[in-house]
Amino acid sequence: MQKLFLVLIVLGVSLSISARSMAAGSPPVRYVGGIAWGFTELTFNEKLDADTAFNTLTATGGISRGKFYSSVAVSGSMSTENISEEDEIGSARRTDVDLNFGYRADANWAFFAGYRAGSTDIDFTIRDTETQQKEHYREDGLFAGVSYTIPLGRPGNLSFTLAYTRYNTDLKFTAGFEEDDDEDDEEPTEFDDLEGEYSGESDGYSIGINWVVPLGKALAMRAQYKVNVYDLDLSVDGARYQPAQRLVYFNLGLLYAF
């Protein structure tokens, strides 16, 4: 939550600076707000038994002046989703924050960079004992990329994005779920057997498609599809783990410019 407040503060400062720096004859400042419904699908095969899809609601805001723009998007699951891990069942929720700064080189090409934070929080219950424990997978860090836009006339604009991501990860795995009476000290610990809290790094890529269709002078419909894929890099007691994680985002909503 503190990171979310930090992101919103940075956005507010950038908006204030942009507005105050406007001089006579300079390009006008344009503001955009929007809301969208969609889903976020999490794939974490090394830890969870199945993919989990969250119904999400996303609020966006942005500002642009000339060739420069910035935007923020805050997304949260509308309800908890069922999740499972071996003998445990649980309910999970997902939140994401994206802060983006960009430069439009021309009508087609743009370059951008920003900050992204996401969290999957789970309340687990052991089936046999009804013991409850909490687990989370969180990541935050920087990204940079490029986008290419194809103007389609009345059907709107179709954009493709590609970005490199670099995250810090914060993982908490539930403890005491399994008791092994036949302990074998020589058998290596697998990633899904880890217990406790760990920190590491991850890097990967993000690809996306955006379609914006004008519905009037100030109103537009936007559809977004994005895939984030990255590999965690975690060292525990001399062992190195590099599990893969994938997040798929899709949302459909409205944008209003003023």
C-alpha positions, -999 to +999 in steps of 0.1 A: +000+000+000+029+024+007+043+018-027+008+027-042+008+060-023+043+067-036+033+061-072+002+084-068+024+111-052+049+109-081+021+112-106+005+142-088+039+160-088+044+153-125+010+166-133+016+198-112+050+204-129+035+199-163+006+223-157+028+250-142+054+248-168+029+256-196+039+289-213+020+310-238+020+295-272+031+260-260+010+229-268-021+226-246-022+201-218-047+172-223-061+150-196-076+116-200-095+094-175-109+060-179-123+028-164-122-008-177-133-043-168-113-074-176-093-102-162-057-110-150-045-146-153-016-158-132+005-188-142+030-200-116+034-237-123+063-242-098+041-231-069+004-234-078-016-264-092-035-244-118-037-210-135-059-185-117-079-158-134-090-127-115-119-105-126-105-070-124-116-034-124-090-008-137-090+030-133-066+050-155-056+086-157-032+104-179-018+137-191+000+148-223+015+179-237+031+179-272+051+148-277+053+139-240+028+120-219+024+102-186-002+078-172-011+057-142-033+026-140-045+010-108-061-025-111-077-047-085-096-080-084-133-075-079-136-106-057-114-134-043-107-164-065-102-200-054-066-213-055-049-246-046-014-260-038-011-297-031-032-303+001-040-267+007-069-246-006-072-209-005-087-176-017-065-151-036-067-115-048-046-095-071-036-058-074-014-040-100-001-005-104+016+009-136+032+044-138+043+052-174+062+081-190+066+084-227+077+103-258+061+102-292+088+104-318+063+106-347+028+094-356+039+058-354+068+053-329+069+061-292+093+053-264+084+048-228+096+038-193+080+035-159+074+017-127+053-013-121+041-031-089+019-062-085+008-084-057-010-118-054-021-123-018-035-157-007-053-169+024-045-207+026-064-233+046-050-268+053-078-293+043-073-317+073-066-293+101-084-261+090-052-242+099-051-209+082-020-192+069-011-163+045+011-163+015+020-137-011+040-132-043+049-095-049+070-078-075+079-042-083+105-025-105+112-007-137+104-012-173+114+004-206+101-002-241+088+009-275+054+011-292+043+012-328+009+026-337-010+020-369-037+047-377-068+029-391-089+060-397-125+056-384-117+022-368-092+040-346-056+032-338-039-002-333-008-002-312+018-028-304+042-026-274+074-044-264+092-038-231+120-051-210+112-055-172+134-057-142+118-065-108+125-070-072+105-098-057+091-104-022+078-139-016+062-154+015+055-192+015+034-208+041+052-230+067+043-263+084+018-275+057+036-308+052+051-333+077+074-359+062+080-388+085+105-403+061+129-374+061+158-377+037+185-351+043+202-359+010+171-351-010+173-316-024+146-291-015+123-282-044+110-248-050+075-256-039+088-270-006+103-237+005+089-221+037+093-186+050+100-152+034+125-146+006+136-117-016+152-119-050+152-104-085+136-112-118+137-100-153+117-106-184+096-090-211+061-076-217+043-076-250+009-059-257-018-049-282-040-018-277-070-008-299-085+026-294-118+033-312-132+069-311-169+071-301-172+109-303-152+140-298-140+132-263-150+096-258-133+064-270-134+027-264-101+009-256-093-029-256-060-040-242-042-074-242-008-077-225+015-106-214+042-103-188+067-131-186+097-132-163+120-156-145+126-152-107+162-156-095+162-167-059+191-181-038+183-201-006+210-219+015+233-221-015+206-234-038+195-213-068+159-214-080+147-198-113+109-205-116+090-188-143+059-167-138+034-153-164+007-127-161-019-122-188-040-090-187-071-082-208-095-053-203-121-034-222-133+000-212-139+037-219-116+067-221-127+103-218-105+133-228-110+167-213 
